[in-house]
Amino acid sequence: MTVVPQVADGGVTLALTPAVAIVRVAQDIGLDVVAELRDALEQAVLARPLVVVDLAQVQTIDSTGLGTLVRARNAAHRRHGTLALAAQSRFVQTVLHTMRLDTVFPAFDSPDEAVAILVEDSSLVQEPSKTA
């Protein structure tokens, strides 16, 4: 897998593979990182239909972080793509489950697993609807 780093500000990195954008978050997600995360997710959704958010270094997430992920997921969906989460901590899994968001995001144990499955399963990239 070829990865081309695109953005490397503070705690959020965006890398592009030929088929997938990978957003890596290197700190807990709260007010101090949410603007940076939002910018990286916006760039990722514009760059690729498949986006993986690597949460391996994230232990906690607050409501602003959840809102940012949901907005990015909706933006990907509008562009006929998929936003998936990888390597979630137990806390993040619990928060997503409590907020009933655990079924909204495809979730994977690792970013590599997410990339492999997303690239292989073309059904996760939606065909644009045709209007008459």
C-alpha positions in Angstrom: 0.0 0.0 0.0 1.5 3.3 -1.1 0.8 6.1 1.4 1.3 9.8 0.5 1.2 12.1 3.5 -0.8 15.2 2.8 -1.4 17.0 6.0 0.6 16.7 9.3 -0.6 19.3 11.7 -0.4 18.6 15.5 -2.4 15.6 16.4 -4.0 14.8 13.1 -2.5 13.4 9.9 -4.0 12.8 6.5 -2.5 10.2 4.2 -3.7 9.1 0.8 -3.4 5.7 -0.8 -4.6 5.1 -4.3 -8.0 4.1 -3.1 -8.4 5.3 0.5 -7.8 8.4 2.6 -6.5 7.6 6.1 -6.9 10.2 8.9 -4.8 9.3 11.9 -5.6 11.0 15.2 -2.7 11.0 17.7 -4.5 12.3 20.7 -7.8 12.3 22.5 -10.6 14.0 20.6 -11.9 17.1 22.3 -12.2 20.8 21.7 -8.5 21.3 21.3 -8.2 19.0 18.2 -11.7 19.1 16.7 -11.0 21.9 14.2 -7.9 20.1 13.0 -9.8 16.9 12.7 -12.7 18.5 10.9 -10.3 20.0 8.3 -8.5 16.7 7.7 -11.8 14.9 7.4 -13.1 17.4 4.9 -10.0 17.1 2.8 -10.2 13.3 3.0 -13.8 13.1 1.9 -13.0 15.3 -1.0 -10.0 13.3 -2.0 -11.3 9.7 -1.8 -14.7 7.9 -1.6 -13.3 5.7 1.1 -12.1 7.2 4.4 -10.6 5.4 7.4 -10.2 7.2 10.7 -7.4 5.6 12.7 -8.2 5.9 16.3 -5.4 3.7 17.7 -4.0 6.6 19.8 -7.4 8.0 20.9 -8.5 7.0 24.4 -11.4 9.4 24.8 -13.8 11.4 22.6 -16.2 14.2 23.6 -19.5 15.4 22.0 -17.7 17.8 19.7 -15.6 14.9 18.4 -18.6 12.7 17.9 -20.4 15.5 16.0 -17.4 16.0 13.8 -17.2 12.3 12.9 -21.0 12.2 12.2 -20.8 15.2 9.9 -17.8 13.7 8.1 -19.7 10.4 7.7 -22.7 12.3 6.3 -20.4 14.2 3.9 -18.9 11.0 2.7 -22.3 9.4 2.3 -23.5 12.4 0.2 -20.5 11.8 -2.1 -21.4 8.1 -2.3 -18.6 7.0 -0.1 -17.9 5.4 3.2 -16.2 6.7 6.4 -15.0 3.9 8.7 -13.4 3.8 12.1 -10.4 1.7 13.0 -8.7 0.6 16.3 -11.3 2.2 18.6 -10.5 2.2 22.3 -13.0 0.5 24.6 -14.2 4.0 25.8 -14.8 5.2 22.2 -16.7 1.9 21.5 -18.8 2.4 24.6 -19.6 6.1 23.7 -20.6 5.1 20.2 -22.8 2.3 21.5 -24.4 4.5 24.1 -25.2 7.2 21.5 -26.4 4.5 19.1 -23.8 5.4 16.6 -22.0 2.0 16.6 -24.1 0.8 13.7 -23.6 4.1 11.7 -19.9 3.6 11.2 -18.2 0.5 9.8 -15.6 -0.5 12.4 -12.4 -2.5 12.1 -9.7 -3.7 14.4 -6.9 -2.0 12.5 -6.4 0.6 9.7 -4.8 -2.1 7.5 -7.9 -4.4 8.0 -10.2 -1.4 7.2 -8.3 -0.6 4.0 -8.2 -4.2 2.8 -11.9 -4.8 3.4 -13.1 -1.4 2.1 -11.0 -1.7 -1.1 -12.2 -5.3 -1.7 -15.9 -4.6 -1.0 -17.0 -2.2 -3.7 -20.5 -2.2 -2.3 -19.3 0.3 0.3 -18.9 2.9 -2.5 -22.4 3.8 -3.5 -23.4 4.3 -7.1 -24.7 7.9 -7.6 -28.4 7.9 -8.0 -29.6 8.6 -11.5 -32.3 11.3 -11.9 -34.5 11.4 -14.9 
